[in-house]
Amino acid sequence: MSRLTVRRDEPAPPLGHSARLTDALRASREALSDIQGQLDALLAMVRAPAGRPEPDAADRLRRATKRAGVAMNRLAAI
């Protein structure tokens, strides 16, 4: 004999919650992609014959990291 367990569906989260989650996920993905791009650019510069990153490369990476931190904190708060 088999048993069947029926679970009631939980109500969907309010639309506002879903939209906030979507926005937070998008922002965190974009911020992390920006960090990856900054790191890729730094690596390419270091591997180049001149081997020197641009003067503001560290500042750009620092800003990208800060944006990623804010985006991840926003995501964690949802």
Order of alpha helices (4+ residues) and beta strands (2+ residues): alpha-alpha
